[in-house]
Amino acid sequence: MTRWLPEYAIGVQDIDAEHQGLFALAAKLHNAVQSNHAPEILESVLNELIDYTCYHFAHEEQLMERIGYPHYADHCEEHEALRSQVFAMQKRFAEGEHGMPMNVLRFLTNWLKCHTTTTDRRIGSYMRKRRLA
């Protein structure tokens, strides 16, 4: 469920490494949930995953802007939609809805799998065609 697979690679080394990091953090959250860790630990791991997701999005957006990626605005909208949804889930967890880490994990993992194999893959393709990767 939370494991990186080679088919998720987009062919851009930095971005692929960050995607692998996201999957590793998702696995860490999954393990914490499965081990029934205290809510404080789950919140810490959840926050780490969300923070790294935001860091990755910022880096990916800087890359797209730097290379003149033609679908930059649409891609950023996808990132913003995910950030909004995840922040809302994070808030609900902080307010006591303790089933949220698994919900966030499922949501983020599914989103990440889909996003890397479609939208992000187009960045890799664009960069290879222009010999930027």
JODA-V994228 format. One record per residue. N is the residue number from 1. RES is the residue in three letters. OMEGA is omega in degrees with one decimal (* if undefined). Layout:
n:N res:RES omega:OMEGA
n:N res:RES omega:OMEGA
This chain:
n:1 res:MET omega:-174.4
n:2 res:THR omega:-175.2
n:3 res:ARG omega:174.7
n:4 res:TRP omega:175.2
n:5 res:LEU omega:-178.4
n:6 res:PRO omega:-179.2
n:7 res:GLU omega:176.8
n:8 res:TYR omega:-178.1
n:9 res:ALA omega:177.7
n:10 res:ILE omega:177.6
n:11 res:GLY omega:175.8
n:12 res:VAL omega:-168.2
n:13 res:GLN omega:-178.0
n:14 res:ASP omega:-177.9
n:15 res:ILE omega:177.6
n:16 res:ASP omega:178.9
n:17 res:ALA omega:178.0
n:18 res:GLU omega:176.8
n:19 res:HIS omega:177.2
n:20 res:GLN omega:176.8
n:21 res:GLY omega:178.1
n:22 res:LEU omega:178.3
n:23 res:PHE omega:178.6
n:24 res:ALA omega:177.7
n:25 res:LEU omega:176.2
n:26 res:ALA omega:177.7
n:27 res:ALA omega:177.8
n:28 res:LYS omega:177.9
n:29 res:LEU omega:178.9
n:30 res:HIS omega:179.4
n:31 res:ASN omega:178.9
n:32 res:ALA omega:178.4
n:33 res:VAL omega:-178.4
n:34 res:GLN omega:-179.6
n:35 res:SER omega:179.9
n:36 res:ASN omega:177.4
n:37 res:HIS omega:178.9
n:38 res:ALA omega:179.8
n:39 res:PRO omega:-179.4
n:40 res:GLU omega:178.8
n:41 res:ILE omega:178.2
n:42 res:LEU omega:-180.0
n:43 res:GLU omega:179.1
n:44 res:SER omega:-179.9
n:45 res:VAL omega:177.2
n:46 res:LEU omega:179.4
n:47 res:ASN omega:178.2
n:48 res:GLU omega:179.1
n:49 res:LEU omega:-179.4
n:50 res:ILE omega:178.2
n:51 res:ASP omega:-179.3
n:52 res:TYR omega:176.4
n:53 res:THR omega:178.9
n:54 res:CYS omega:176.0
n:55 res:TYR omega:-179.1
n:56 res:HIS omega:179.6
n:57 res:PHE omega:179.8
n:58 res:ALA omega:179.5
n:59 res:HIS omega:-179.7
n:60 res:GLU omega:179.1
n:61 res:GLU omega:176.2
n:62 res:GLN omega:178.4
n:63 res:LEU omega:-178.8
n:64 res:MET omega:179.4
n:65 res:GLU omega:-177.9
n:66 res:ARG omega:-176.8
n:67 res:ILE omega:-179.8
n:68 res:GLY omega:-177.9
n:69 res:TYR omega:-173.2
n:70 res:PRO omega:-179.1
n:71 res:HIS omega:-176.8
n:72 res:TYR omega:-175.3
n:73 res:ALA omega:179.8
n:74 res:ASP omega:-179.4
n:75 res:HIS omega:178.4
n:76 res:CYS omega:176.7
n:77 res:GLU omega:176.6
n:78 res:GLU omega:178.3
n:79 res:HIS omega:-177.9
n:80 res:GLU omega:178.1
n:81 res:ALA omega:179.2
n:82 res:LEU omega:179.0
n:83 res:ARG omega:-179.5
n:84 res:SER omega:-179.2
n:85 res:GLN omega:-177.5
n:86 res:VAL omega:177.6
n:87 res:PHE omega:177.1
n:88 res:ALA omega:177.6
n:89 res:MET omega:179.0
n:90 res:GLN omega:179.5
n:91 res:LYS omega:179.4
n:92 res:ARG omega:177.4
n:93 res:PHE omega:-179.7
n:94 res:ALA omega:179.5
n:95 res:GLU omega:173.4
n:96 res:GLY omega:178.9
n:97 res:GLU omega:-167.3
n:98 res:HIS omega:171.8
n:99 res:GLY omega:-173.7
n:100 res:MET omega:-177.7
n:101 res:PRO omega:179.8
n:102 res:MET omega:177.3
n:103 res:ASN omega:178.5
n:104 res:VAL omega:-179.4
n:105 res:LEU omega:178.6
n:106 res:ARG omega:-178.6
n:107 res:PHE omega:-178.0
n:108 res:LEU omega:-178.7
n:109 res:THR omega:178.1
n:110 res:ASN omega:179.6
n:111 res:TRP omega:-177.7
n:112 res:LEU omega:178.3
n:113 res:LYS omega:-178.4
n:114 res:CYS omega:-176.0
n:115 res:HIS omega:-178.3
n:116 res:THR omega:-175.8
n:117 res:THR omega:177.9
n:118 res:THR omega:-173.1
n:119 res:THR omega:-179.1
n:120 res:ASP omega:179.8
n:121 res:ARG omega:178.8
n:122 res:ARG omega:176.5
n:123 res:ILE omega:179.0
n:124 res:GLY omega:179.1
n:125 res:SER omega:178.4
n:126 res:TYR omega:-178.2
n:127 res:MET omega:178.7
n:128 res:ARG omega:179.4
n:129 res:LYS omega:-179.0
n:130 res:ARG omega:179.3
n:131 res:ARG omega:178.3
n:132 res:LEU omega:-178.8
n:133 res:ALA omega:*
